[in-house]
Amino acid sequence: PAPAAPAPPAPTPVAAAADQVIAIKGIQKAMVKSMTAALKVPTFGYSDELVLDNLVAVRKQLLATAAKANIKLSFMPFFLKAASLALLEHPTLNAHVNEECTELTLRADHNISVAMDTPAGLLVPNIKAVQRLSVLEIAAELNRLQALGAAGRLGPSDLTGGTFAISNIGVVGGTYLRPVVVVPQVCIGALGRSRKLPRFDEEDNVIAQTIMEVSWSADHRVIDGMTMAKFSNRWKSFVEQPASMLLHLK
């Protein structure tokens, strides 16, 4: 076959000749409303780093199986399933708080929101009932939402009902982030990019490990630091030892 034609060069940015006024509307207008409400909530942050070497190996083993089912298997389905398993032990993080902050509703389903960069802007659809899905089923649903997002066809049912959120800013870059809790949810996590970094093993030898940072934000009116730390540690244990998730699957 003939070699593929080279990609056309990216256009060179040109400085504007005059100021521009851009109307804030549509998705951006909705973001103004949600972020204004969110930043009225007192939150706190909690961060940690994870070793992904075992997860990298497990995903590599499963890529061919997923491909046979026409499913793209990224790391995110593992992160989401690990979050769901940890939420079973810490249900106050999978909750909605009312506007007056007099009631906390523990949600039965783990409808985990995932931020996506789409032609319409940043959208946050959610995968419904993650606690009832396998990793492969989560991956298939994530593929569906990504395809709809790229086509500008995410519907109201995809964008509403979230109970917990994870944002993967690492696909763009960066390590630590201060994510904003989207009310009425009470917790959100942000994943940094994975990197090969030097670390000490148990015998003080320097080894290369695949490291990723996670940053959590939680509504401090209803969530305390101890709960956040315990949840993060449990989630981290599932991610670092993905085979352990098999013991909790039904």
SERO-4910 file (N, C-alpha, C, O; in steps of 0.05 Angstrom, whole numbers):
BEGIN
 pado doro    nc1    nc2    nc3   cac1   cac2   cac3    cc1    cc2    cc3    oc1    oc2    oc3
  Pro    A     17    -24      0      0      0      0     17     25      0     40     25     10
  Ala    A      7     46    -12     21     71    -13     24     83     15      5     80     32
  Pro    A     46     96     21     49    108     48     28    130     53     20    143     34
  Ala    A     20    132     78      0    152     85     11    180     80     35    185     85
  Ala    A     -6    197     71      2    225     67      8    238     94     -5    233    114
  Pro    A     29    255     94     36    268    120     13    286    129     -1    298    112
  Ala    A     10    289    155    -11    306    166     -5    335    159     19    344    160
  Pro    A    -25    351    153    -20    379    146     -9    394    171    -17    387    193
  Pro    A      8    413    166     19    428    189     -3    443    204    -22    453    192
  Ala    A      1    445    230    -19    460    246    -17    490    239      5    500    235
  Pro    A    -40    503    238    -39    532    232    -24    548    253    -25    542    276
  Thr    A    -10    568    244      6    585    262    -13    605    276    -28    619    262
  Pro    A    -13    606    303    -30    625    317    -24    654    309      0    661    305
  Val    A    -44    669    306    -41    697    298    -53    715    320    -75    710    329
  Ala    A    -39    736    328    -49    754    348    -73    769    338    -74    777    316
  Ala    A    -93    772    356   -118    786    349   -112    816    345    -95    827    359
  Ala    A   -126    828    326   -122    856    320   -136    874    340   -130    897    343
  Ala    A   -157    863    353   -173    879    372   -185    860    393   -185    836    390
  Asp    A   -195    873    415   -208    857    435   -233    843    424   -245    853    405
  Gln    A   -240    821    436   -264    806    428   -282    802    452   -272    797    474
  Val    A   -307    805    448   -327    799    469   -341    773    462   -353    771    440
  Ile    A   -340    753    480   -352    727    475   -375    723    494   -371    725    518
  Ala    A   -398    717    484   -421    712    501   -418    686    516   -409    666    504
  Ile    A   -425    686    542   -424    661    558   -451    648    556   -471    659    567
  Lys    A   -453    626    543   -478    613    539   -474    583    537   -452    573    537
  Gly    A   -497    568    535   -496    540    531   -482    525    554   -488    531    578
  Ile    A   -464    507    548   -450    491    568   -435    509    587   -434    504    611
  Gln    A   -422    530    576   -406    548    593   -424    563    613   -416    567    636
  Lys    A   -448    571    605   -466    584    623   -475    565    645   -478    574    668
  Ala    A   -480    540    638   -487    520    659   -464    516    678   -468    512    702
  Met    A   -439    518    668   -416    515    685   -414    538    705   -406    534    728
  Val    A   -420    562    695   -420    585    713   -438    581    737   -430    586    760
  Lys    A   -462    571    732   -481    566    753   -471    544    772   -472    548    797
  Ser    A   -462    522    761   -454    499    778   -429    506    794   -427    498    818
  Met    A   -409    519    782   -385    525    796   -389    547    817   -376    546    838
  Thr    A   -406    566    812   -413    586    832   -425    573    857   -418    580    879
  Ala    A   -443    554    852   -455    540    875   -434    523    889   -434    521    913
  Ala    A   -417    510    873   -397    491    885   -377    506    903   -370    496    924
  Leu    A   -369    530    894   -348    544    909   -359    558    934   -343    571    949
  Lys    A   -384    555    939   -395    565    965   -392    543    987   -397    549   1010
  Val    A   -385    519    978   -382    497    997   -354    495   1008   -335    495    993
  Pro    A   -351    494   1035   -324    491   1046   -314    463   1041   -326    443   1050
  Thr    A   -291    461   1028   -280    435   1021   -251    433   1032   -239    453   1040
  Phe    A   -241    408   1033   -213    404   1040   -202    384   1020   -217    369   1007
  Gly    A   -176    383   1018   -162    366    999   -146    344   1013   -137    347   1036
  Tyr    A   -142    322    999   -125    300   1008   -112    288    984   -125    282    964
  Ser    A    -85    284    985    -70    274    962    -52    250    970    -45    248    993
  Asp    A    -47    234    951    -29    211    956    -17    202    929    -26    211    908
  Glu    A      2    184    930     13    173    905      9    143    905      8    130    926
  Leu    A      7    131    881      2    103    878     24     91    860     35    104    843
  Val    A     29     65    865     47     50    847     30     33    829     14     17    838
  Leu    A     32     38    803     14     25    783     26      1    769     14    -10    751
  Asp    A     50     -8    777     63    -30    762     46    -55    760     45    -66    738
  Asn    A     32    -64    781     16    -88    779     -8    -83    761    -16   -101    746
  Leu    A    -20    -59    763    -43    -53    745    -35    -52    716    -49    -61    699
  Val    A    -11    -41    711     -1    -40    683      1    -68    672     -6    -73    649
  Ala    A     11    -87    688     15   -115    679    -12   -128    675    -16   -142    655
  Val    A    -31   -124    693    -57   -137    691    -72   -126    666    -83   -142    651
  Arg    A    -71   -100    662    -85    -89    638    -72   -100    612    -87   -106    593
  Lys    A    -46   -102    612    -33   -113    588    -42   -141    582    -46   -148    559
  Gln    A    -47   -157    602    -56   -185    599    -84   -185    587    -92   -204    573
  Leu    A   -100   -165    594   -129   -166    587   -135   -150    561   -158   -151    551
  Leu    A   -116   -136    550   -121   -120    526   -132   -136    503   -151   -128    489
  Ala    A   -120   -160    498   -129   -176    475   -158   -186    479   -173   -187    460
  Thr    A   -164   -194    504   -192   -203    510   -212   -181    505   -233   -185    493
  Ala    A   -205   -157    514   -223   -134    510   -226   -127    480   -247   -121    471
  Ala    A   -203   -129    466   -204   -122    437   -222   -142    422   -235   -134    403
  Lys    A   -223   -167    430   -240   -186    417   -269   -179    420   -286   -185    403
  Ala    A   -276   -164    441   -303   -155    446   -307   -127    435   -327   -114    440
  Asn    A   -287   -117    420   -288    -89    409   -290    -68    431   -305    -48    428
  Ile    A   -276    -73    452   -276    -54    475   -248    -44    479   -229    -59    481
  Lys    A   -245    -18    481   -220     -5    488   -217     -5    518   -233      7    532
  Leu    A   -197    -18    528   -193    -21    557   -171     -2    566   -147     -8    563
  Ser    A   -178     20    578   -159     39    590   -156     32    620   -166     12    629
  Phe    A   -141     49    634   -138     45    663   -163     54    678   -168     44    700
  Met    A   -178     72    666   -201     84    681   -221     64    691   -230     67    714
  Pro    A   -229     43    676   -248     24    687   -238     11    713   -255      5    731
  Phe    A   -213      6    715   -202     -5    740   -204     15    763   -211      8    785
  Phe    A   -197     41    757   -200     61    777   -229     64    787   -234     68    811
  Leu    A   -247     62    768   -276     65    776   -286     42    792   -300     45    811
  Lys    A   -278     17    784   -286     -6    799   -274     -6    827   -288    -13    847
  Ala    A   -249      2    829   -236      4    855   -251     24    873   -254     20    897
  Ala    A   -259     47    861   -274     67    876   -300     56    886   -307     61    909
  Ser    A   -314     41    869   -340     30    877   -336     10    900   -352     11    919
  Leu    A   -316     -7    899   -311    -26    921   -305    -11    947   -313    -19    968
  Ala    A   -289     11    945   -282     26    969   -307     41    979   -310     45   1003
  Leu    A   -324     50    961   -349     64    970   -368     45    985   -383     55   1002
  Leu    A   -367     20    980   -383      1    995   -376      2   1025   -393     -2   1042
  Glu    A   -351      7   1030   -342      9   1058   -344     37   1070   -344     41   1094
  His    A   -347     57   1052   -349     85   1061   -372     99   1046   -367    116   1029
  Pro    A   -397     91   1052   -420    100   1036   -426    130   1040   -440    141   1023
  Thr    A   -415    143   1060   -421    172   1063   -408    188   1041   -416    211   1037
  Leu    A   -389    177   1026   -377    191   1004   -393    189    978   -389    204    960
  Asn    A   -411    169    978   -429    166    954   -456    177    962   -475    161    966
  Ala    A   -458    203    964   -481    215    976   -487    242    964   -471    254    950
  His    A   -512    252    969   -520    278    962   -528    293    987   -540    281   1005
  Val    A   -520    318    989   -528    335   1012   -548    356   1002   -544    367    980
  Asn    A   -569    361   1017   -588    381   1008   -578    409   1011   -557    414   1024
  Glu    A   -591    428    998   -581    456    997   -578    469   1024   -559    484   1029
  Glu    A   -596    462   1043   -594    473   1070   -574    458   1088   -568    466   1110
  Cys    A   -563    437   1077   -544    419   1092   -556    409   1118   -544    410   1139
  Thr    A   -581    400   1115   -594    388   1138   -598    358   1134   -605    343   1153
  Glu    A   -594    348   1110   -598    320   1104   -576    310   1085   -568    323   1066
  Leu    A   -566    286   1092   -546    273   1074   -559    247   1065   -566    229   1081
  Thr    A   -563    244   1039   -576    221   1027   -555    202   1016   -541    208    997
  Leu    A   -552    179   1029   -533    159   1019   -546    145    995   -566    132    997
  Arg    A   -533    148    972   -545    137    947   -538    107    944   -515     99    949
  Ala    A   -558     92    937   -555     63    934   -537     56    911   -519     39    914
  Asp    A   -541     69    888   -524     63    865   -500     81    864   -500    104    873
  His    A   -478     69    854   -453     84    850   -453     94    821   -442     81    803
  Asn    A   -465    118    816   -465    130    790   -441    149    788   -443    172    796
  Ile    A   -419    138    778   -394    153    780   -390    170    756   -389    161    733
  Ser    A   -387    196    761   -384    216    739   -355    217    730   -336    214    747
  Val    A   -351    220    704   -324    221    692   -322    246    674   -338    248    655
  Ala    A   -304    264    680   -301    288    663   -290    281    636   -272    265    634
  Met    A   -302    293    615   -294    288    587   -291    314    573   -308    332    575
  Asp    A   -270    317    557   -266    340    540   -279    334    513   -271    316    499
  Thr    A   -300    349    507   -316    345    483   -316    370    466   -309    391    475
  Pro    A   -325    368    440   -327    392    424   -345    413    436   -342    437    430
  Ala    A   -364    405    453   -382    424    466   -371    435    491   -383    452    504
  Gly    A   -347    426    499   -335    435    524   -332    412    543   -336    389    536
  Leu    A   -325    418    568   -321    397    588   -348    388    598   -363    403    610
  Leu    A   -353    362    594   -378    350    604   -372    328    623   -350    316    623
  Val    A   -391    322    641   -387    302    662   -409    282    662   -426    282    680
  Pro    A   -410    264    643   -429    242    644   -422    222    666   -400    223    677
  Asn    A   -441    204    672   -435    185    693   -442    157    684   -461    152    668
  Ile    A   -427    138    695   -432    109    690   -450    100    712   -443    101    736
  Lys    A   -474     90    705   -494     82    725   -487     55    738   -478     36    725
  Ala    A   -493     54    764   -492     29    779   -466     14    775   -466    -10    769
  Val    A   -444     27    779   -417     15    776   -414     -9    794   -400    -28    788
  Gln    A   -428     -9    817   -425    -31    836   -435    -57    825   -429    -79    835
  Arg    A   -452    -56    804   -463    -80    792   -449    -88    766   -457   -107    753
  Leu    A   -428    -73    758   -415    -78    732   -387    -90    736   -373    -85    756
  Ser    A   -379   -106    717   -352   -116    716   -334    -95    704   -343    -75    694
  Val    A   -308    -99    706   -289    -80    694   -293    -78    664   -292    -56    653
  Leu    A   -299   -100    651   -303   -100    622   -329    -85    615   -330    -70    595
  Glu    A   -350    -88    631   -375    -74    627   -372    -44    632   -384    -28    617
  Ile    A   -356    -37    651   -350     -9    656   -335      3    632   -342     25    623
  Ala    A   -316    -12    622   -301     -3    598   -319      1    574   -317     21    560
  Ala    A   -338    -17    570   -357    -15    548   -374     10    551   -379     24    531
  Glu    A   -384     15    575   -400     39    579   -384     64    577   -394     84    566
  Leu    A   -359     64    586   -342     87    582   -337     92    553   -337    115    544
  Asn    A   -333     71    537   -329     74    508   -354     87    496   -352    105    478
  Arg    A   -378     78    504   -403     89    494   -405    119    500   -412    135    482
  Leu    A   -400    127    524   -402    155    532   -381    172    518   -387    195    510
  Gln    A   -357    161    514   -337    176    500   -344    181    470   -340    202    459
  Ala    A   -356    160    458   -365    163    430   -387    183    428   -387    200    409
  Leu    A   -406    182    446   -428    202    446   -418    230    451   -427    249    438
  Gly    A   -399    232    469   -387    259    475   -373    270    451   -376    294    445
  Ala    A   -357    254    437   -343    263    413   -362    272    391   -356    289    375
  Ala    A   -386    259    390   -405    265    370   -425    287    379   -442    295    364
  Gly    A   -422    297    403   -440    317    414   -468    307    419   -487    321    415
  Arg    A   -470    281    427   -496    268    429   -502    258    457   -520    241    460
  Leu    A   -487    267    477   -493    259    505   -521    269    513   -527    293    509
  Gly    A   -538    252    524   -565    259    531   -568    266    560   -549    262    576
  Pro    A   -591    277    568   -595    284    596   -591    261    616   -581    265    638
  Ser    A   -599    237    608   -596    214    625   -567    207    630   -560    197    651
  Asp    A   -550    214    611   -521    209    614   -508    229    633   -488    223    646
  Leu    A   -520    253    634   -507    276    648   -519    281    675   -509    298    690
  Thr    A   -540    267    683   -553    272    709   -551    247    726   -548    224    716
  Gly    A   -554    251    752   -556    229    771   -529    220    782   -528    199    796
  Gly    A   -508    234    777   -482    226    788   -481    227    818   -493    245    830
  Thr    A   -466    209    830   -464    208    859   -436    211    870   -432    215    894
  Phe    A   -416    209    852   -388    210    860   -373    216    834   -383    210    812
  Ala    A   -350    228    835   -336    237    810   -307    232    811   -293    234    832
  Ile    A   -296    225    787   -267    222    783   -260    236    757   -272    232    736
  Ser    A   -239    253    758   -230    267    734   -202    259    728   -184    259    746
  Asn    A   -196    251    704   -170    242    696   -155    264    681   -152    264    657
  Ile    A   -145    284    697   -130    306    685   -104    297    674    -91    311    658
  Gly    A    -95    273    682    -69    264    674    -66    258    644    -44    257    633
  Val    A    -89    255    630    -88    251    601    -78    276    587    -69    274    564
  Val    A    -81    299    600    -71    324    589    -44    331    599    -26    340    585
  Gly    A    -40    326    625    -15    332    638    -20    340    667    -43    342    676
  Gly    A      2    345    682     -2    353    709     -2    329    728     -6    306    720
  Thr    A      4    335    753      5    314    773    -16    317    795    -33    300    799
  Tyr    A    -14    340    810    -34    345    831    -53    366    821    -46    384    805
  Leu    A    -77    365    832    -98    384    824   -116    388    848   -117    372    867
  Arg    A   -130    411    848   -150    416    868   -178    414    855   -188    435    847
  Pro    A   -190    390    853   -215    388    839   -238    401    856   -236    403    880
  Val    A   -258    410    842   -281    424    855   -304    404    857   -313    392    837
  Val    A   -314    401    882   -337    383    887   -361    395    873   -368    418    876
  Val    A   -375    378    857   -399    387    843   -423    380    860   -431    357    862
  Val    A   -435    401    872   -458    396    889   -482    386    873   -485    394    850
  Pro    A   -498    368    884   -500    360    912   -481    337    920   -483    327    942
  Gln    A   -463    328    902   -444    308    910   -426    318    932   -424    342    936
  Val    A   -412    300    945   -395    308    968   -366    301    964   -350    308    982
  Cys    A   -358    289    942   -330    281    938   -324    279    909   -340    271    892
  Ile    A   -299    286    902   -289    283    875   -259    277    876   -245    287    894
  Gly    A   -249    261    858   -221    254    856   -210    263    829   -224    263    809
  Ala    A   -184    271    829   -170    278    804   -145    262    802   -129    261    820
  Leu    A   -141    249    779   -118    232    774    -97    246    758   -104    258    737
  Gly    A    -73    246    767    -51    258    752    -39    239    732    -48    216    730
  Arg    A    -20    248    717     -8    231    697     11    211    710     23    217    731
  Ser    A     14    188    698     32    167    709     60    172    697     63    180    674
  Arg    A     80    166    714    108    171    706    125    149    718    119    138    739
  Lys    A    147    143    704    168    125    715    186    142    733    198    161    723
  Leu    A    187    135    758    203    151    778    219    132    795    212    109    799
  Pro    A    242    141    805    258    125    823    246    123    851    237    144    862
  Arg    A    245     99    862    235     95    889    253     74    902    267     59    889
  Phe    A    252     73    929    267     53    944    250     28    948    226     31    955
  Asp    A    261      4    944    247    -20    951    252    -26    981    263    -10    996
  Glu    A    242    -50    990    244    -57   1018    273    -61   1028    278    -60   1052
  Glu    A    291    -65   1009    319    -68   1016    336    -43   1010    360    -44   1009
  Asp    A    322    -21   1006    335      5   1001    349      7    974    367     24    970
  Asn    A    342    -11    956    352     -9    929    335     11    913    311     12    916
  Val    A    348     27    896    333     45    879    322     30    855    337     18    840
  Ile    A    296     32    851    283     18    829    264     38    814    257     58    825
  Ala    A    258     31    790    239     47    774    211     37    779    206     13    776
  Gln    A    192     55    785    164     47    789    146     67    773    153     90    769
  Thr    A    123     56    765    103     73    752     86     86    774     71     73    788
  Ile    A     88    113    776     76    128    798     54    146    787     57    158    766
  Met    A     32    147    801     10    166    794      1    179    820     -2    166    841
  Glu    A     -5    205    818    -16    219    841    -46    221    839    -57    223    817
  Val    A    -60    221    862    -88    226    863    -94    249    882    -81    250    903
  Ser    A   -113    266    875   -120    288    893   -151    286    897   -166    285    878
  Trp    A   -159    286    922   -187    285    929   -196    312    941   -181    325    954
  Ser    A   -221    319    936   -234    342    950   -260    332    961   -274    316    948
  Ala    A   -267    341    985   -292    332    997   -305    355   1012   -292    374   1021
  Asp    A   -332    353   1014   -348    373   1028   -343    370   1058   -352    351   1071
  His    A   -329    390   1069   -321    388   1097   -344    392   1117   -340    388   1141
  Arg    A   -367    399   1107   -390    402   1125   -400    374   1134   -410    371   1155
  Val    A   -396    354   1116   -407    328   1122   -386    305   1121   -392    283   1129
  Ile    A   -363    311   1111   -341    291   1109   -317    301   1124   -309    324   1121
  Asp    A   -306    283   1141   -282    291   1156   -257    278   1143   -259    260   1127
  Gly    A   -234    289   1151   -209    280   1139   -203    250   1143   -191    238   1126
  Met    A   -210    239   1166   -205    211   1172   -220    193   1152   -209    173   1142
  Thr    A   -245    200   1147   -261    184   1128   -248    185   1100   -247    165   1086
  Met    A   -240    209   1092   -228    212   1066   -202    196   1064   -197    183   1044
  Ala    A   -186    197   1084   -160    182   1084   -165    152   1083   -151    138   1069
  Lys    A   -184    142   1099   -190    114   1099   -201    104   1072   -193     83   1062
  Phe    A   -218    120   1060   -228    113   1034   -205    113   1013   -203     94    998
  Ser    A   -189    133   1014   -167    135    994   -148    111    998   -139    100    978
  Asn    A   -142    104   1022   -124     81   1027   -136     55   1016   -122     39   1005
  Arg    A   -162     52   1020   -175     28   1010   -176     27    980   -170      7    967
  Trp    A   -182     50    967   -182     52    938   -154     46    928   -150     32    908
  Lys    A   -134     58    941   -106     54    933    -98     24    934    -84     14    917
  Ser    A   -108     11    955   -101    -18    958   -112    -34    935    -99    -53    925
  Phe    A   -136    -28    926   -148    -42    903   -133    -36    877   -128    -54    861
  Val    A   -125    -11    873   -111     -3    849    -83    -16    848    -74    -26    827
  Glu    A    -69    -15    871    -42    -25    871    -41    -56    870    -21    -67    860
  Gln    A    -62    -69    880    -64    -98    880    -90   -106    866   -109   -115    879
  Pro    A    -92   -102    839   -117   -105    826   -129   -134    828   -153   -137    827
  Ala    A   -112   -154    832   -123   -181    836   -140   -183    861   -158   -199    862
  Ser    A   -135   -166    880   -151   -166    905   -180   -159    900   -198   -167    916
  Met    A   -186   -145    878   -214   -138    872   -230   -163    866   -255   -163    870
  Leu    A   -217   -185    857   -231   -209    851   -245   -221    876   -266   -234    874
  Leu    A   -233   -216    900   -244   -227    924   -270   -214    932   -285   -224    949
  His    A   -276   -190    920   -300   -175    928   -321   -174    906   -342   -162    910
  Leu    A   -316   -187    883   -335   -187    861   -356   -208    865   -350   -230    875
  Lys    A   -381   -202    858   -403   -221    862   -413   -231    835   -431   -248    834
***
